[in-house]
Each structure stands twice: as structure tokens, then as C-alpha cells.
């Protein structure tokens, strides 16, 4: 096994663990970690990638995105809601850091625009 493949397997496993923790812990998003796991496993191991695609977690959150390049409104709202809550928390924790707040607002706006206009909504 080469170093690149091992790196992607370890990264995929770590992000999958964070995804599962994020499904339970309210402030930790799970979908971005699941997406990272899918990408890492696709680049490293066909068996792990196939296994991940057969899990309920993948089918509930990512299957429609990868098959038809879109998400349901329910999934979009869940991702946007969690992201907005986390960024709002970070915004208020920054206190007297106007530059950080501006950067966070730009990232949040880009995230909203991407999910509203860039990701196709499916029924």
C-alpha cells in the first residue's frame, strides 16, 4: 500500500467517525464529514467506497446528490440550518474581531448561494 492510498483511507475513517459524532452532537455538522469520507474512500479503496455507499447514513444524505447532482429541500435545509447555527455561534464568539466577522459573513453568504443556486433541488 502506498502512502497516498493510506492517507486517504485514514482520512476517510477519521472523517466518518466525525460524521457519526456529528449526527449525535448538535454543534458538529455531519454532512461535510460524510462527503469527505466518500471522496477519500473513492480515491483509496473500492471496497470501502462500496461499503460506505451501502450504509443508511450515505443513502439518507448523499445518494441523491451523487446520483442526480441534487438534494431534497429537507437535506438542503438541514445542512444550511446547521451551518448557519455554527457560523452564528462563531460570529458571536469572535467579539472584537471585525475582520474575522467579515470573512465569516462572506463564507456564509457563499455557502448559502452555493446551496440555493448551485445544488439542484430534487423532489
C-alpha positions as CSV (number, residue, x, y, z in Angstrom):
1,X,0.0,0.0,0.0
2,X,1.5,3.3,-0.9
3,X,1.5,6.4,1.3
4,X,-1.2,8.3,-0.7
5,X,-3.7,5.4,-0.5
6,X,-3.0,5.0,3.2
7,X,-3.5,8.8,3.8
8,X,-6.9,8.7,2.0
9,X,-8.0,5.6,4.0
10,X,-7.0,7.1,7.3
11,X,-8.6,10.5,6.4
12,X,-11.8,8.7,5.3
13,X,-12.0,6.8,8.5
14,X,-11.4,9.9,10.7
15,X,-14.0,11.9,8.8
16,X,-16.5,9.1,9.0
17,X,-16.0,9.0,12.8
18,X,-16.5,12.7,12.9
19,X,-19.6,12.3,10.8
20,X,-21.1,9.8,13.2
21,X,-20.3,12.0,16.2
22,X,-21.8,15.0,14.3
23,X,-25.0,13.1,13.9
24,X,-25.3,13.0,17.7
25,X,-23.6,16.3,18.8
26,X,-25.7,19.3,17.8
27,X,-22.9,21.7,17.0
28,X,-20.8,19.4,14.8
29,X,-22.1,19.1,11.2
30,X,-22.2,15.5,9.8
31,X,-22.8,16.0,6.1
32,X,-19.5,17.7,5.2
33,X,-17.6,14.9,7.0
34,X,-19.6,12.3,5.2
35,X,-18.9,14.0,1.9
36,X,-15.1,14.0,2.8
37,X,-15.3,10.2,3.6
38,X,-17.0,9.4,0.3
39,X,-14.2,11.3,-1.6
40,X,-11.4,9.8,0.4
41,X,-12.7,6.2,0.1
42,X,-13.4,6.7,-3.7
43,X,-9.7,7.7,-4.1
44,X,-8.3,4.9,-2.0
45,X,-10.4,1.7,-1.8
46,X,-13.2,0.5,-4.0
47,X,-14.3,-1.9,-1.2
48,X,-14.6,0.8,1.4
49,X,-16.3,3.1,-1.1
50,X,-18.8,0.4,-1.9
51,X,-19.4,-0.3,1.7
52,X,-20.0,3.4,2.5
53,X,-22.5,3.7,-0.3
54,X,-24.5,0.8,1.1
55,X,-24.9,2.4,4.6
56,X,-28.1,4.1,5.7
57,X,-26.2,7.3,6.5
58,X,-25.0,7.7,3.0
59,X,-28.3,6.8,1.4
60,X,-30.2,9.3,3.6
61,X,-27.8,12.2,3.0
62,X,-25.6,11.8,-0.1
63,X,-27.0,9.3,-2.5
64,X,-29.3,11.7,-4.4
65,X,-26.5,14.3,-4.5
66,X,-24.1,11.9,-6.2
67,X,-26.6,10.1,-8.5
68,X,-28.6,13.1,-9.7
69,X,-26.4,16.0,-8.6
70,X,-29.0,17.4,-6.4
71,X,-30.5,17.3,-2.9
72,X,-34.0,17.4,-1.5
73,X,-35.2,20.6,0.3
74,X,-35.2,18.7,3.6
75,X,-31.5,17.8,3.2
76,X,-30.6,21.3,2.0
77,X,-32.4,22.9,4.9
78,X,-30.7,20.6,7.4
79,X,-27.3,21.4,6.0
80,X,-28.0,25.1,5.8
81,X,-29.5,25.3,9.2
82,X,-26.6,23.6,10.9
83,X,-24.1,25.7,9.0
84,X,-25.9,28.9,9.8
85,X,-26.1,28.0,13.5
86,X,-22.4,27.1,13.7
87,X,-21.4,30.3,11.9
88,X,-23.7,32.4,14.0
89,X,-22.1,30.9,17.1
90,X,-18.6,31.6,15.7
91,X,-19.6,35.1,14.7
92,X,-20.7,36.0,18.3
93,X,-17.6,34.3,19.8
94,X,-15.3,36.5,17.7
95,X,-16.2,39.5,19.8
96,X,-14.0,42.4,18.7
97,X,-12.5,40.9,15.6
98,X,-14.2,42.7,12.7
99,X,-12.0,41.2,10.0
100,X,-12.9,37.7,11.2
101,X,-16.5,38.5,11.3
102,X,-16.4,39.9,7.7
103,X,-14.6,36.8,6.4
104,X,-17.1,34.6,8.2
105,X,-20.1,36.5,6.7
106,X,-18.6,36.2,3.2
107,X,-18.1,32.4,3.6
108,X,-21.6,32.1,5.0
109,X,-23.1,34.0,2.0
110,X,-21.1,31.9,-0.4
111,X,-22.3,28.8,1.3
112,X,-25.9,29.9,1.0
113,X,-25.6,30.9,-2.6
114,X,-24.0,27.6,-3.5
115,X,-26.7,25.5,-1.8
116,X,-29.6,27.6,-3.1
117,X,-28.4,28.2,-6.7
118,X,-25.6,25.7,-7.3
119,X,-27.1,22.5,-5.9
120,X,-30.1,21.3,-7.9
121,X,-33.2,20.8,-5.8
122,X,-35.0,17.5,-6.4
123,X,-38.3,16.3,-5.1
